[in-house]
Amino acid sequence: MALSEGSVSILKACHPVLLENREAIGKTFYRNLFRDHPETKNMFNLSHFITDEDGKPGPQMLSLSDSVICFAKYCDQLEHLGQLVERVANKHVSVGVRSEHYPVVGGVLLQALEDVLGKEVFNEDVKAAVAEGYFFLANIFIATEEGMMKEKEQSEGGWRGWRKLVLKKKVVETPCHSSFYFAPEDGSNLMTFSPGQYISIRIPGSPYFLLRNYSLSSSSTSCMYRITVKKDGKVSSYLHDEAKEGDLLEISVPCGDFVADNAKYPIVLIGAGTGITPLVSMIRDAAERSFKATLIYRAHSEESHPLKEEVEDIVRDAEDISVHLFYTVNAAGEDISHDYSANTLDKIIPDKKSLFYICGPQGFTSNTVGYLKSIGVKKERIRHGNFGPLVADSETSK
């Protein structure tokens, strides 16, 4: 069932005013949601709501606004929303969003839009169109997420919601990174995940749970899930400083759409910092399948490079895998950051028709996308993983 023509017309007409009020909509929505339904804080990484020193809303606030803006723009071209639906649905499954949450969110969204835009702009006709559009999209999410949860639950070693796994092993990788290995307490199997996916971990907080996503850095067929974590933030610090081998932690089923397509093209994996974590899983999978792949990785220094020896072992035993490493400073402490550039990428990526997967800090990702485009890589061949909410770029929103 499609949206009514009248609602489509109104929603598309609303796009400019929604875009103009992007930040205010996100701030107001979450202010109202947490005021009226504080229990929903249990489903978010609250660090994503911190306003920066310039007053810019946190990424989760902008992600909500961007979803509303994109839907208004493409409500009659749903094929443009495929990636948004898939990525958000994966996130919802990982943190336990349920169908009964959607009416609550819908009511808060309508009130937030009225608060920001005013009743003259957000009149009864506009409100009705937005409500129709919201519940139309909500039904798509509910069906998609239920299908995903059912498939994961019925998979060997799979489950729905949260499951307690044992922390089997902690391994120090660098002065600021450690790896954590999890397995079922009863020794049963774990669900096979797709290389590039993540799990969510939640720990008790006061008064709300603390939650964070971590990419899986192990082989997708391993008997344990491994995450490699930089000590940064409350949950990460808890894992480093307080979690002990033998502890039980609540963990979600693996989720995420940042996975390599089974296509005929070679893949190029580009990462920086902890962005190496999903890429190690992906490069190992490529090696096991004898698939042509290139890993390009940038760290601050060789000392802060996690999983370096493991990557070297993978490359040593695989003919079709190549690795190129870049550091910000060398052993002498000299700045060598200029080594990573568009010209360098042009030289080490001979096939511009490869599929590109980028994971790292936002600035690194933005620069790398620009480098790739400048050397002839088409936008549609580039995918990037996000450590946090999906925030649209300017081209998506406008």
N, C-alpha and C positions, 0 to 999 in steps of 0.2 A: 504493500500500500504506500503510495507516494504522498508527499505533502500537497495540500491544496494550492492551486495557482495563486490565490490571494495571499496566502502566507508566504509563499516563495517571493512574491513581488515585494511584500513588506520587509522580509528579512534582508533581501538584497539591497533595498533602499536604506536599511539601518547600518549597513557595513561601514560607511564613512564615519558616522557618529560613534560607533563602537570602537573603531580604530583610534579615533581622536581621544577617547576616554579609556584607553587600554589599561593604564596603570591604576586609575581610580576604581575601575570595575574589579580588578583582582584584589586590591586592598580591601574594598568594601565587602566583597563576597566572603572572604575568609574572616574578617572582623565579625560579621554577622553569624557565620557558621560556628565559629568557636565560642561566641557569646551564647548562642541559643542551643548549641549541641556540642558542648565541650568534650563529650566522649569520642568525637570524631578525631581528636588529636592523636588517638591511639593508632591511627592509620597513616600517619605522616611522619616524615623526617622533618622535625620542627626547625632544623637549621636552614631549611629551604624557604623560611618565611622571614628571615632577617633582612631588614631594609639596609641598604649600604649607606656609606657616609654622605652620598649625594642625594639620598632620599629615594633612590630607585627601589621598587619592590623586589622581594626575593623571587627566585626563579619559579617557585610553585605558584605564586600569585600571577605571574606573567603567563605561565603555562595555561592556567584556567582561562584567562582573557583571550589568549591566542586561539584556544579551542572554540570559544564562542565566535570570535571574529572569522575564523576559517569556515565555520559552518554557515555563517551568514553569507559569506562570499560564494561558497560552493554547494549550497543546499539543493540546487538543481543539477549538480554535477558530482554525484557522490563518489565517482571513481577517483576524484582528487583527494578524498578523505581516507583512502584505504590505509596508508601508512600511519596516519594519526590514530585511527581506530585500533589497528593492530598493536601499536606501541602502548597506547593508554590502556587497552584491555589487558595486555601482559602485566602492566604495572598494577592494575586493579586486582588481578588474580593473585599477585605476589603479596599484597598487603591485606587481603581479605575483604575487599568490597563486595557487598551482597546486593541483591535486587531491591531489597527494602530500603537501601540507602538512597536510591535514585529519586523517589518523591521528595525526600527531605532536601536533597541538593537542589531539586527543581524549584521548590518553594523559596529557598534562600536566594537562588539566582534571580528569580523574578523580583524579589524585594530589593536586592542589590542594584539591579538595573534601574528600578524606580527611584531609589535613593540617589543614584549618580546622575541620571538623565533628567529626572523631574517628571511629574505627571503630565505635563503638557506634551513632552516628546514621547514619553513612555505611556501613551494613553491606552484605553481599553482595547482598541483594535491591534495596536502593536503588542501589547501584553498577550493577547490571545494568540497572535502569530508566533511569538517567541515560545509560548507554552506548547503550542502544537509542534514546533520544531524541536524543542528540547525533548519532549517525550517520544517523538519519532526517533531521534538519535539515541535516547536512553534505551529504547527497545532493541536497537541494533547492538548496543553494548551489552545489554543483559543476555541476549541470545548468544553473542560471540563469547562472552566470558563463561557462561554456563557450559557451552560446548568445550571450551578449553579446560575447565575444571574437571568435567566428566572424563575427557580423554586422559588427562594426567592421573586422575584417581584410578582409572581402570588399567593404566600401564603397569607393568611389573615393577614393583618397588615404589610406585607412585602413591600420592595421597592428596587430600584436599585440605586447604587451610594451613594450620601450623602443626608441626611435628617436632617432638623433642629428639634431638640427635646428640650423641656423645662426642665431646671434644677429645679425640684420640691422641692428637699430637700437636705440639707447637714447635716451629722451627724458625730460628732467627735467620733472615736472609741478608739484611743489610743493617746498619745502625738504626734505621727508621722503619724497616719493613720486616714483618714476620708472616709465616704461613700457618694456617690453622686447618687441621684435617678433621672432618666429621663423618661419623658412621652411625647406623642404627644400633641401639643398645642391645637388641636381641641377635645381632649378627646377620639379619636378613639383607636382601639386596636393596640397592638404591636405584631409582629410576635413571635410565640413561638420558643425559641432557644433550642439547645441541651446542657444539663449541661456540662460545661467545655469549652464552646466557648467564644469568645471575641468580642468586638466592637472596632473600631478605632474612635478616636476623633481628629479633626484637628481644630486649632485655627489660626487666622491671625498672621503672623510674618513679618519680614522685611529682605529681600524682599519676602521670601517664606513662605508657610504655615508650621506650626509646627504640627507634627503628632505623635501619639502614640497609641499603642494597649493596651486595658485593659480587663482582664478577667471579665466576668459577675459573680457576687457573689450572685445574687438573685435566687429565685425559677424560673424555666424555664417558668412557667405559670403566673408569676406575671404581674400585669397591668403596672408596671414600670421596667425599666432596672436599676440595681444597680451595680456600680463598687466600689471597696474598694481600696483606693489609698494611697501609702506611698509618702510623700513629697520628691521627688527625681527627678530632671530634670525640664526642662522649662515648659512642658505641665502640669505635676503634680503640680508644684508650682503655675501655673496659676489657676488651679482648687482650690487649697487650699486658695490662697491669694486674687484672683481677681474675680473669678466666683461667682455670686450671685444667690440666689433663684429667679426664674423668667427669668433668662437669657436663650437665645436660643443658642445651640451649634450644630455644624455639626457632625453627627454621622453616621457611616456606618452600614449596615445590619450585624447581628451577623454571624461570620464565625469561622472556626477552626475545626481541625480533632482530637483534644485531647478530645475525648468523650468516655464514657464507652460503651463497646460493650454489646448488649443484649444477653449475653451468660449465660450458666447454672452455671458457676463458680463464687464463691465469688470474691469480689473485695477488694483490699487493696490500699488505697489512702495515699501517703506519700508526705509531703510537708514541706517547711521551708520558713520563712519570708512571703512575699506577695504571695508565692506559695499556701497559704491557700485559695485564692480567688476562683479559679475554683473548688477546692475540696469541699468547703462548698456547692456550687450548686449541685455537684455530690453526696455528702453524704445525702443532703436533698432529692434528687430524689430517692436514694436507700431506704431511710426511708419511703417515700410515697408509694413505690412499695413493701414494706416489703421484701427487698432484702438484703441478708447478706453482710455486708461491715465493713471494719475496717479503721479508720482514724488514721494515725500516723503523728504527727505534732511537729516541732521544731521551737522555737522562741528564741530570745536572752534572754528574761525574761518574766515573767508573765505580767508585765506592758506593754510590747510591743506586746502582743498577740492580734491581731484584731479578732473580731467576736467570742470571747471566750464564752460569755454567750449564744449566738445563737446556737453554737455547743452543749453546755451543754443541752439546751432545746430540741434539736433534739434527742440526746442520751436518755434523760429522758423519752421520749415518744415512743421510738422504741426498740423493743426487739432484733432485729437482727443487731444492730449497736454498735460497741465498739470503744472507743477512747483512745489513749495513747499519752500523752504530754511530751515533753522534752524541757528543757531550758538550755541555755549556762551558765547562772549564776542564783543562787538562791536569795531569798529575802535578804540574808546577803551579797550579792555581791561575793560569792564564786564560783569559776569555777567548774561547774558540767557537762561540755561538754562531758566527758568520758562516761556519762550514755547512750549516743546514740552510739551504736556499733553493729557489726555483731552478737555478742552473745545475745544482748538484742533483736534484731529483730528476731533471731531464736526462742526465748522464746515466743514472743507475736504474731508470725505468725505461727499457727499450720498447716495450709494448704498451702504447697508450690506450689500447682497447681492453686492457685488463680491467678487472673489477676491483675497486679500491674501498678499503675499510679503515676508517680513521677513529682512533680512540685516545683521548687525552684532555688536558685542560682546554677551556673554551678558546682562549687566545691562540693556543697552538693549533687547534682544529681549524679556526677561521683562517689563520695564515696558510696552513697546508692546503686547504681548499682553494685559496687564491693562487698558490703556487701551481697546483695541478691544472687549474683552468688556464693559467698563463702558458703552460707548455703543451696545451692541446687536448687535455682530458675533458671529456664531455661531463656535464653536471650529473646526468642520469646514471653515470657509471660510478658515482661516489656515494658512499654511505658512511654515516658516522654514528658511533655510540655516544650516549650521554650519561655521565655520572651525575644524575639528577633529573629533574623534570625537563620535558621537551619544550624548549622555548623557540618559537618560530623565528626565522630570519626575516629581514625586511621584505624580501621578495614574496614570501608566503603570505604575509599579513596585508600587503598593499593590494 
